[in-house]
Amino acid sequence: MIFTPTAYEEEYINILDNYSHNEFIFIRMTETMHKKSIIDANKSLRLFLEDTFNLSYHDIEQGRKIISNGFILTQHGLEDVKISHYRPETKKGDPRFWVYGIKKIVYPNDMFILTSLNNSPFIIPLKWSFENFNKLVSNSLGSNEVILSDVQKELISKLKKVHEKGWIKTLRAGDTGVGFTFETLIDIQANSSKEPDFKGIEIKTSRKNGNNNLQTLFSKTPEWGEYKNRGELVINRGYWDENKNRYALYMTINALVPNSKGWKLKIDYDAEKIYILQNNDKTVYYDFGILKNALETKHKETLFIKADVKNKINAKDPNEEFFYNEAFLCVGSSFASFLSLIEKGLVSLDFAIHHVPKTKKTRDHGFLWRMNSQYIPMLFKEHKKIL
């Protein structure tokens, strides 16, 4: 079962973006869910319900059920719906929920979105023709324009002026050229500060048609656990690089499957930690609170910009040109969504560390939390397409 949206399903999400900018999570109906009328309320979903609707499963005793009122999108338009939240007496009281009547609309393998409407849960199935879906969403939600602040308007004005210039030759050869060139054009000086780039707004710029579609969200050093520092980690857990005569840990790690070196992320909701495992052994880790603060500090407001590229023969071609022609503004990053996206393999962690025994020096290029750029709107409570 594939729990991430397919390219076809992403078209529904793109349509929805024109009308709703609220935080959402997506759920794929399985055969078991549909047959037994049960959907497990995993921790990331419970965090979403608690943060968005102040609905906590801690307040539901085992064997008890509460009913909330919500909405569901049907082929006839917006309809009221009842949603049950409960913890059965069996199965250790694992939290569950169910949307009454959803079986008639959402079938096994179908995906639906859980978001909010008028401070109530809103179920949106990703189905019907794109034309009908657009009409249904438009009739149910109408226009939902984001009101921009003065600072947002100022930055967007600068962005549009750069866009109107068309193709622009890079001002710096190499990977960082796309960001350096844009920021130079809007009078932001290069610096190593961890603060947002423009009056509280973070700017993330990437090549739209590049080979790497991953966007770095932030860099954060983990807690070392049984190790004293990064040097001990790479010496004890790294692999030997014969070509460069050094210990190394250069890899991407996600929560779905172990990578080729046996590394995997594991979320422990009870301990409120994310462990980095190697062959199921715990190594270093992150506390929820540390990651939540890093995410919310870096991405309170973020303008994501993409550029088409031409005249690029190699990675450091000084003749590379950019056309900054796609952008969306995201406001209010959600840690609940961050955890949900990790679970689905859409957010990953990059290690980039090496230790040279001859010099006894250890170097890292940051511990980078990254995600596929096409899913970035799912990380935020509000988002709006600018270009």
HELIX and SHEET records of a PDB file:
HELIX    1   1 ALA A    7  ASP A   17  1                                  11    
HELIX    2   2 GLU A   31  LYS A   36  1                                   6    
HELIX    3   3 LYS A   43  PHE A   53  1                                  11    
HELIX    4   4 TYR A   57  ASP A   59  5                                   3    
HELIX    5   5 LYS A   91  GLY A   93  5                                   3    
HELIX    6   6 ILE A  102  LYS A  104  5                                   3    
HELIX    7   7 PHE A  130  LEU A  141  1                                  12    
HELIX    8   8 ASP A  150  GLU A  164  1                                  15    
HELIX    9   9 GLY A  177  LEU A  185  1                                   9    
HELIX   10  10 ARG A  230  ARG A  237  1                                   8    
HELIX   11  11 PHE A  288  LYS A  298  1                                  11    
HELIX   12  12 PHE A  335  GLU A  343  1                                   9    
HELIX   13  13 SER A  373  LEU A  379  5                                   7    
SHEET    1   A 7 ILE A  25  ARG A  28  0                                        
SHEET    2   A 7 MET A 111  LEU A 117 -1                                        
SHEET    3   A 7 SER A 120  PRO A 125 -1                                        
SHEET    4   A 7 LYS A  65  THR A  74  1                                        
SHEET    5   A 7 GLY A  77  TYR A  86 -1                                        
SHEET    6   A 7 ARG A  96  VAL A  99 -1                                        
SHEET    7   A 7 ILE A  39  ASP A  40 -1                                        
SHEET    1   B 4 ILE A 168  LYS A 169  0                                        
SHEET    2   B 4 GLU A 321  SER A 333 -1                                        
SHEET    3   B 4 GLU A 301  LYS A 310 -1                                        
SHEET    4   B 4 GLU A 202  ARG A 207  1                                        
SHEET    1   C 3 ILE A 168  LYS A 169  0                                        
SHEET    2   C 3 GLU A 321  SER A 333 -1                                        
SHEET    3   C 3 PHE A 380  LYS A 385 -1                                        
SHEET    1   D 5 LEU A 214  SER A 219  0                                        
SHEET    2   D 5 LEU A 368  ASN A 372 -1                                        
SHEET    3   D 5 VAL A 347  VAL A 356 -1                                        
SHEET    4   D 5 ARG A 246  ILE A 253 -1                                        
SHEET    5   D 5 TYR A 239  ASP A 241 -1                                        
SHEET    1   E 4 LEU A 214  SER A 219  0                                        
SHEET    2   E 4 LEU A 368  ASN A 372 -1                                        
SHEET    3   E 4 VAL A 347  VAL A 356 -1                                        
SHEET    4   E 4 LYS A 361  ASP A 364 -1                                        
SHEET    1   F 3 TRP A 263  ASP A 268  0                                        
SHEET    2   F 3 LYS A 273  GLN A 278 -1                                        
SHEET    3   F 3 ASP A 281  ASP A 287 -1                                        
END                                                                             
